[in-house]
Amino acid sequence: MKVYLTVICAVIVGFVLSMVLTGRLIPFLKEHQFKQFVRELGPQAHLSKTGTPSMGGLAITASTVITSLVLAAIFGVFSPGLVAVVITMILFGVIGFIDDYEKAIKKNNLGISPKQKIILQFAFSLAFAIFAYFMSGDPAGAGETAVPGSSIWIPIWDHYLNIGILYIPWVMFVMIAFSNAVNLTDGLDGLASSVTALVAFLMVTVAHNFGFGEYPIFYAAIIGACLGFLVYNHHPAKIFMGDTGSMALGGGLAAAAIMMKLEIILAVAGLIYVMEALSVIIQVTYFKKTGGKRIFRMAPLHHHFELGGMHETKVVRLFATLTLIFCVIALVLSLI
């Protein structure tokens, strides 16, 4: 009963905080010219979005951090792991903030260079990977023998596989891949926030089933923060989360899953993120190999559907529905 109470409180507090902070951010960002600049290479329908305030991810991150830390302390589930997850979310958000700042203030629509971005992601994910490597715990929540920090839980097999020092590059790959995948998904009004809210809901359920106390609060705070932001981010969006939000969400989602050894479950639930990232990789590779030919009308994948004549609100509903299906599959895998 206590877990349900903490989760409900986290969703409500996260929602209210995010909604209030986002509402306050919109005029502030407009006044200081933190606005979106849409690439001419993107869908022509998106050119009308130029000038919409960006960096709304500041409200999402702040709401998630404040809600999860305060409620974890109140309900007695505060832990070093949660602090590490929160710090990691903030750091990945900082990468996105720098990128958004370059785009908005310096009018550089490409933001910081891919090399600069990957160096920062590499450094932050390495620090977290080392921390996670030396952490061990009781993922089953039933007083069982703690598993080494270098272990990964394999669904269906229901076994913790200890991969030793290889765990560090594994964690780095998961974090960098996931943060970039969520970032690529943030391309339509309400898409990233709605998909992330659903994925976070699944992770709340699985985290609770595995006996964790602090991470359900963290994921519940993300649900509330995304829903509060969605009040202003649904079509037509009054504000965008920007890389500030998508990078922070990707880093936070991955970090908490890593601490629970549930990276594979997260990947299944967030299969939309994976598909979005793969569409870009496939498109770029095929384009280079064939001298300019394309598989998709445009990548990431949501633009392919949009250029096929589907309105962006329908694309968002489609991707949200698919995410719900993927979450059900992930839940089943976690219970087998």
C-alpha positions in Angstrom: 0.0 0.0 0.0 2.9 2.3 0.8 4.4 1.9 -2.6 1.1 2.8 -4.4 0.9 5.9 -2.2 4.4 7.0 -3.0 3.9 6.5 -6.7 0.6 8.4 -6.8 2.2 11.2 -4.8 5.1 11.3 -7.1 2.9 11.5 -10.2 0.7 14.2 -8.8 3.6 16.3 -7.4 5.6 15.9 -10.6 2.6 16.9 -12.7 1.8 20.0 -10.7 5.4 21.1 -10.6 6.0 20.5 -14.3 2.8 22.2 -15.3 3.6 25.3 -13.2 7.2 25.5 -14.1 6.5 25.0 -17.8 3.8 27.8 -17.7 6.4 30.1 -16.1 9.1 29.1 -18.6 7.2 30.0 -21.8 7.2 33.8 -21.3 10.7 33.7 -19.9 12.1 31.8 -22.9 10.3 34.0 -25.3 11.6 37.2 -23.7 15.2 35.8 -23.8 14.9 34.5 -27.4 15.3 30.8 -26.5 13.4 29.8 -29.6 13.3 26.9 -32.0 14.8 27.2 -35.4 13.5 24.5 -37.8 15.8 23.1 -40.4 14.8 23.8 -44.0 15.7 20.2 -44.8 12.9 19.0 -42.5 9.2 18.7 -43.4 7.9 22.0 -44.8 4.9 21.9 -42.4 7.3 22.3 -39.5 8.6 25.7 -40.7 5.6 27.3 -39.0 7.0 26.1 -35.7 10.0 28.4 -36.0 10.1 30.7 -33.0 8.3 28.4 -30.6 10.1 28.5 -27.2 12.5 25.6 -26.6 14.4 24.3 -23.6 11.2 23.3 -21.9 13.1 20.3 -20.7 14.4 22.5 -17.8 10.9 22.1 -16.3 10.8 18.4 -16.8 14.2 17.8 -15.3 13.6 20.1 -12.3 10.3 18.6 -11.6 11.6 15.0 -11.8 14.7 15.8 -9.6 12.8 17.7 -6.9 9.9 15.3 -6.7 12.0 12.1 -6.6 14.5 13.3 -4.1 12.1 14.9 -1.7 9.5 12.1 -1.7 12.3 9.4 -1.5 13.5 11.2 1.7 10.0 11.5 3.1 9.1 7.9 2.5 12.5 6.6 3.7 13.8 5.1 0.4 16.6 7.6 -0.2 19.7 5.9 -1.6 23.1 6.6 -3.2 21.8 4.9 -6.3 19.0 7.3 -6.7 21.3 10.3 -6.2 23.6 8.9 -8.9 20.6 8.5 -11.2 19.4 12.0 -10.6 22.9 13.5 -11.1 23.3 11.6 -14.3 19.9 12.9 -15.6 21.0 16.4 -14.8 24.4 16.0 -16.5 22.8 14.6 -19.7 20.4 17.5 -19.6 23.4 19.9 -19.4 24.6 18.4 -22.7 21.2 19.1 -24.3 21.2 22.6 -22.7 24.5 23.5 -24.3 23.2 22.2 -27.6 20.0 24.2 -27.4 21.9 27.3 -26.3 24.1 27.1 -29.4 21.0 26.8 -31.6 18.9 29.5 -29.9 21.4 32.2 -29.0 24.2 31.7 -31.5 21.7 30.8 -34.2 23.6 27.7 -35.0 20.9 25.2 -36.0 23.2 22.3 -35.9 24.1 23.0 -32.2 27.4 21.6 -30.8 29.4 19.3 -33.0 28.7 15.5 -32.8 32.3 15.1 -31.6 31.7 17.5 -28.7 28.4 15.8 -27.8 29.8 12.3 -27.9 32.8 13.3 -25.7 30.5 14.7 -23.0 28.2 11.6 -23.2 31.3 9.3 -23.1 32.6 11.1 -19.9 29.3 11.2 -18.0 28.3 7.6 -18.9 31.8 6.4 -18.0 31.5 7.9 -14.5 28.1 6.4 -14.0 29.2 3.0 -15.4 32.1 2.9 -12.9 29.7 3.7 -10.0 27.2 1.0 -11.2 30.0 -1.5 -11.6 30.9 -1.3 -7.9 27.3 -1.3 -6.7 25.6 -4.6 -5.8 22.1 -5.1 -4.4 19.1 -7.3 -3.9 17.1 -6.9 -7.1 14.6 -9.5 -6.1 13.8 -7.5 -2.9 13.3 -10.7 -0.9 16.5 -10.8 1.1 18.3 -13.0 -1.4 22.1 -12.9 -2.0 23.1 -9.7 -3.6 24.2 -9.9 -7.2 27.4 -8.3 -8.4 27.1 -4.8 -9.9 28.5 -6.1 -13.1 25.5 -8.3 -13.8 22.7 -8.0 -16.3 19.2 -9.6 -15.8 18.2 -11.7 -18.8 14.4 -12.0 -19.2 12.8 -15.5 -19.8 16.0 -17.1 -18.7 15.5 -15.3 -15.4 19.2 -15.3 -14.7 21.7 -12.6 -13.7 24.6 -12.8 -16.1 27.9 -11.4 -14.7 29.9 -10.0 -17.6 32.7 -8.6 -15.4 34.6 -5.6 -16.6 32.7 -5.6 -19.9 29.8 -4.2 -17.9 31.4 -0.8 -18.0 31.3 -0.5 -21.9 27.9 -2.1 -21.8 26.5 0.6 -19.5 28.1 3.3 -21.6 26.6 1.9 -24.8 23.1 1.7 -23.2 23.3 5.3 -21.9 24.6 6.9 -25.0 22.3 4.9 -27.3 19.2 5.6 -25.2 19.9 9.3 -24.7 20.4 9.8 -28.4 17.4 7.6 -29.3 15.0 9.7 -27.1 16.5 12.8 -28.6 15.7 11.6 -32.1 12.2 10.7 -31.1 11.5 14.3 -30.0 10.4 15.6 -33.4 6.7 16.0 -33.2 4.4 17.9 -30.8 3.8 15.6 -27.8 5.6 12.6 -29.2 8.6 12.2 -26.8 6.6 13.3 -23.7 3.7 10.9 -24.4 5.9 7.9 -25.3 8.2 8.5 -22.3 5.3 8.7 -19.9 4.1 5.3 -21.0 7.6 3.8 -20.8 8.0 5.3 -17.4 4.7 3.8 -16.2 5.9 0.3 -17.3 9.1 0.8 -15.4 7.2 1.8 -12.3 5.3 -1.4 -12.5 8.4 -3.6 -13.1 10.5 -1.8 -10.5 7.8 -2.4 -7.9 7.5 -6.1 -8.9 11.2 -6.5 -8.4 11.0 -5.0 -4.9 12.6 -1.6 -5.4 11.4 1.4 -3.4 13.3 4.5 -4.8 13.1 3.9 -8.5 9.3 3.6 -8.8 9.3 7.1 -7.3 11.8 8.3 -9.8 9.9 6.9 -12.8 6.6 8.1 -11.3 8.1 11.6 -11.1 9.0 11.3 -14.8 5.4 10.3 -15.6 4.1 13.4 -13.8 6.7 15.7 -15.3 6.0 14.5 -18.8 2.2 14.8 -18.4 2.5 18.3 -16.9 4.7 19.4 -19.8 2.3 17.8 -22.3 -0.4 20.3 -21.2 1.6 22.9 -23.2 3.4 20.5 -25.6 0.4 18.8 -27.3 -0.4 20.0 -30.8 0.0 22.8 -31.6 2.9 23.0 -29.1 3.4 26.2 -27.1 6.8 25.0 -26.1 9.3 22.2 -27.0 11.4 20.3 -24.5 14.5 20.6 -26.8 17.6 18.6 -26.4 17.7 19.8 -22.8 14.7 17.6 -22.1 15.2 14.7 -24.4 18.8 14.1 -23.4 17.9 14.3 -19.7 15.0 11.9 -20.1 17.1 9.4 -22.1 19.9 9.5 -19.5 17.5 9.3 -16.6 15.5 6.4 -18.0 18.6 4.4 -18.8 20.4 5.2 -15.5 17.6 4.0 -13.3 17.1 0.8 -15.4 20.8 0.1 -15.2 20.7 0.3 -11.4 17.9 -2.3 -11.3 19.6 -4.5 -14.0 16.6 -4.0 -16.2 18.2 -2.5 -19.3 16.7 -5.2 -21.6 13.2 -4.6 -20.3 13.6 -0.9 -20.9 14.7 -1.5 -24.5 11.6 -3.6 -25.2 9.3 -1.0 -23.6 11.1 1.8 -25.4 11.2 0.0 -28.8 9.9 3.1 -30.5 13.1 4.9 -29.4 15.1 2.0 -30.9 13.2 2.1 -34.1 13.7 5.9 -34.5 17.4 5.5 -34.0 17.7 2.5 -36.3 15.8 4.4 -39.0 18.4 7.1 -39.0 21.3 4.6 -39.0 19.8 2.7 -41.9 18.9 5.8 -43.9 22.4 7.3 -43.6 24.2 4.0 -44.3 22.0 3.2 -47.3 22.3 6.8 -48.6 26.1 6.6 -48.5 26.3 3.1 -50.0 24.0 3.8 -52.9 25.1 7.3 -53.8 22.0 9.2 -52.7 19.2 6.7 -52.6 16.8 6.5 -49.6 14.8 3.8 -47.9 12.6 6.1 -45.9 11.0 9.3 -47.1 12.8 11.0 -44.3 14.4 9.9 -41.0 13.8 9.7 -38.1 10.9 7.3 -38.6 8.1 9.7 -37.5 8.9 12.0 -40.5 8.5 9.0 -42.9 4.9 8.6 -41.8 4.3 12.4 -41.8 5.6 12.8 -45.3 3.4 9.9 -46.3 0.4 12.0 -45.6 -0.3 11.2 -42.0 -1.0 14.2 -39.8 1.5 14.5 -36.9 -1.2 14.1 -34.3 -2.1 10.7 -35.9 1.6 9.8 -36.0 1.8 10.6 -32.2 -1.2 8.4 -31.5 0.2 5.6 -33.6 3.5 5.7 -31.8 1.9 5.9 -28.4 -0.3 2.9 -29.2 2.7 0.9 -30.4 4.5 1.9 -27.2 1.6 0.7 -25.1 1.8 -2.7 -26.9 5.6 -2.8 -26.4 5.1 -2.0 -22.7 2.7 -5.0 -22.4 5.2 -7.2 -24.0 8.0 -5.9 -21.7 5.7 -6.6 -18.7 5.0 -10.1 -19.8 8.8 -10.7 -20.2 9.5 -9.4 -16.8 6.9 -11.8 -15.3 7.9 -15.0 -17.1 
